[in-house]
């Protein structure tokens, strides 16, 4: 299914890519390693609605630059990056905002923990030009599975979830999966309350927005599974940029596509016939995500503040001027072609 909230959709095939247009037209497609420009000799195809092509640069990230017959310039690429040693590695580029601009590609990356990356994959991630690496895990999680060093990246570890006493909260799936059904039900309610609290007075996300305002991007932010703490971080970025709530929710739920094998494994291993249905829902949220948690967080913002602008100004210091500056940095409209020299 094509995501019509983006102008073009890129998918990986066994040998290369397909690029599909949301609306049929006359298009010229160019390839580049940069989301910001291309050379005129990089023409790869002419197409009207869908084009298939072999991988033009194996082992490197490819961005596709598409020109329509009016000379407007669009960018598209893979949203989910196929790393074997890290789950749920994807980016936030290409989403259409409420005002019709698009989130710029190659600025915002999110993932699960990076501790199992191979040397080759570490080099691939470094080639993305990551300038800021934000680790949202607790100290205990980091100690067990430290991040590899990324050259030229400013690494910062700030736990995105604190307990009521101000201490960091650890997530131990082994413990969560040994609970009784009643304990799972209570834990699900408690976790929803954690989600409700995450957008507020959160030092990790405050630091993240400071880096974005300073244009210290591309940024890669992650937690252990790249889904809850990371999911809220991604949702806040998209919300600040003016992406509609429906698309924010769809992006959040992509985790269940990326983590499908893990979800199925947990359900097969721990769900027993005759148990309440919420147990299966709980296991799905442990292996992936449950939309109800993100809804709780976004609803809480609407309960506490009269507008998202008021929320970002109070919680993240993003007044109207800074919010406009953030959008100027990270949004673009279809524009006349920009060729690389």
N, C-alpha and C positions, 0 to 999 in steps of 0.2 A: 504494500500500500504506500502511495506517495504522500509525503507530508506537504500539503498545499499551503502551509504557513511559511514555507520557504519558496524562493523563486525556482530553484533547481534542487534535485535530490541526487546525491552520489552514492552508489553502492558498489561493494567489492564483489568481483566474480573470481573464479578459479585462476584466470589468467590476467585479469585487469579490472576494468571498471565499467559501470553503466552510468550515464548522466541523463536524467529525465527532466524535462521542462514541465512546470505546473500548467503552463498554457502553451499550446503549439504555436510555432512561429518560425522565422528564418534566423538561425543562430550559427555563429562561428565559435569554435571552441579552441582555446589555447591552453597549453600546460606550463606549469612553473613550479619551482620549489618555494615560491614566496606568495603569500596572499595579497601582496600589495602591488604587484606588477608582473609583466611578462614581456618577452621579446617578440617582435613581429614574425620571426622565423619559427615560432613555436606552434604554429597552426596545426591542430591534430585532426579536426573534422569539421564538416558542415552538417547540420541536422535540423529537423523540424520539431520533433517531440522527444526522441530517445536516440542515444548513440551508445554503441559498445566499442571499447577500444582496449588494446593490450596495455599492460602497465608500462608507461613511458619512462619510469625511473625506479626500477626495483630497489627496495631497501631504503627508499627515501620517501618522505611525505610529499604527495602531489596535490597541488591546488589547480583547479580548473577555472579559467577565466572565460566567460561567455559574453559575446557581443551580440545584441539583437540588430535587426535591420535599421533601427534608428540610431545605432551607435552607442546605446546604453551598455554599461559594463557591469556584469554581475560576477560574483565569485562563489564557488561551491567546492566542497571537499568531503571526505569521509567524516561523519560525526563520531562514529565509534572506531577507535584505532585498534588494529588487530595485534596487540601484544600478547604473547602466549604466557608470560610469567607474571602478568599483573591484570587483574580483572577490572572491568568497568572503566576503562580508560577512554575518555571521550572529551569532546569540546563543545562550546556553547555558540559557535558561530552560525550565522545564517538565519536565525529566527527573525521573523517580521514583527516589528513593534506596532503598538496601537496607532501610531502616526504614519506608518508605512515605510520607515527606514528598517535597515537590517543590522543585526549584531555583526560586527566585523569578525572575520575568521582569523584564527591563529593567535588570539589574545588570551583566551580562558580555557585552561585544561583542568580536568578533574579525574581522579582515579582512586583505586584502592591502594593499600600499602605497596611500597616499592621495593621491599627488602629481598624479593626473590628475582629481581631483574637479572638477566644475563648481562655479560659485559657488552655484547653487541646491542642489546636493547637499551642499556644505559646510554650508549653512544647515540642511538636513534633518538632518545628523548632529549639528550643534550643538543642534538641538531635542530630541535624545535626552537632553540634560542631562549630557553626558560631563564628569566631573570629573577623571579621570585618563587620560592618553594615554601609553601605553608603547610605544616604538619599539624593537623587538628587533633591528634591523639593525645592520650594521657601519657605521663612519664613512664608508667609501667609498661604500656604497650610499646612505646618507643624503645625502651631498654631491651625488650625481647626481640624486636624486629626493627633495628635502626635502618634509616634510609641510606642509600648509597650517596656519595657526594656527586653533585652535578656541577660541572665547571661553570663559573660565572653566575651561578644562582645564589641569591641571598636566602639562606635557609633560616626559617623561624618556626619553632615549635610552640604552639599556644593551644592548650586544651579547649575545645569548643563546648564542652559540657562540664559543668561544675555541680556538685551536690549542694544542698541547702547550707552546709557548713562552710562552703567555699573551697573545699578540696576537690581535686579532680576525680572524675568517675571513670572506673575501668569497665570494659565490656568483655565478659568472659563467656563465649557461647557454650562452652562445656558445662558451665554452671546453669545457664539458662535452659538448656535442653534436658536437664535432669529434674526439672520441677514437676510438680503435680499439675493436673489440669486447673485446679483452683488457683495455684500459685501463678500459672501462666496467665490466667484471666486478670489477676491483680497486677502482674507485671506489665501486661498490655496497657492497662489503665495508667499505671505509673509512667510508662514510656511516653504515652500521649501527653502527659503533663510536662515531661522533659521537652518534647517537641514544642509545646506551647511557650515554654520559657526561652528556648534557644535564640529567637530573634532579638532578645532584649538584653541590654547591658552585657553584651558578649564581646570580650576583649579580642578574641580571635578574629571575628568578622570586622570589628572596628579597625584592627591593624590591616586587614585585607583591603578595606576600602581606602585606607590611607595610601597603600601601595598603588592602588588603581588610580587615584587622583594624581599621584606622582609619576604616572605612566611607567611604572616599573613592571611592565608586562613584556612578553607573555608570563602569565602566572600559572603555576600548577599547585592546586590545593587538594589534599587528600586526608582520609582517616584510615581505618583498618580495612573496611569493606567498600569504602567509597560511596556510601549510600545515604546515611542518616546525617551525620555532621557535615559531610561533603554535600549532600543533597540540599540541606538548608542553605549552605554557602552559595551554591549555584542558583537556588531559587531567589535569594536576596539580590544577587547580581542582575538576574534577568528582570526582577521586579523594579530595581532602580533604573534600568535602561528602558522601561516602558513596555516590556513584553507582556501580552495578555495572560491572565491567570490560567486560562485553559492550556496554553502552550507551556507554561511553567510546570503545570501538573503532568503534561505529556512527557516533558523532558525528564522529570523526576521518575516517572514510571518506566522509562527506558532501562532503569536498573534491573527490572524483572526480566527483560529480554537478555541483558548481558549476563545475568546470574541464574538463568533458567535451570542449568544443570545442578547447581547448588541447591536451589529451591526444591527441585524434584527429589534430590537425594535426601534432604532433611525430611520431607513429607513421607517418603517411602520408608525411611528408617525409624521415624519417631511417631508417626500418626498411626493410631490403632483403630480398627473398625469398632464403632460404638461410642467413640469419644465425641464430645461436643464439637460442632462444626468450627467453633472459634479456635480450637486447637490447631486446625489446619491453617486458619488465617494467621494465627500467631507464628507458626513455623514458616509460613511464606514471608512474613515481615522480618523474621530472623535471617533467613537466607537472602531475602530481597527487601522490598519495601511494601508498605500498605499506604494507599492514597489517603486514608483517613488521618494519618499522622501529619502529613503535609497540610491537609485541610485544616487541622487543628491549629497549626502554626500561623497560617495565613488568616484564618478567622480571628485569631487572637490579636493580630495586628489591627484588623478592622474594628475590633471591640475597644481597643485601647486608644486608637488615634482616629481623628476625623477623616484623614486622608493618608495615602502612602507618602506624600510629600512631607506631611507633618511627622510621620514616623521616621523617615530618613534624616530629617533635620535634627530631631531630638535624640535619636539613638546613635547616629553616625556622623553628625555634624555636617550633613549634606544639605545646606540651605539651597534656595532656588538657583543661585549663581553656580554653586559647586555641582549641583545635580545637572544643570545644563552643560557645564564643562565636561562632566563625566560622559554625558551622551554625545557630545561633540567628538570626544576622543574615540569612543567605541561603537558608534553607529555610523552607517553610511547609507546614502540613497543611491539607486542606480545612476551612474555618472558617466560622463564622456570617458573614453578609453584613456588609460594611463599605461604607457609602454615603458618597460625597463630599458635602460641604455645598455 
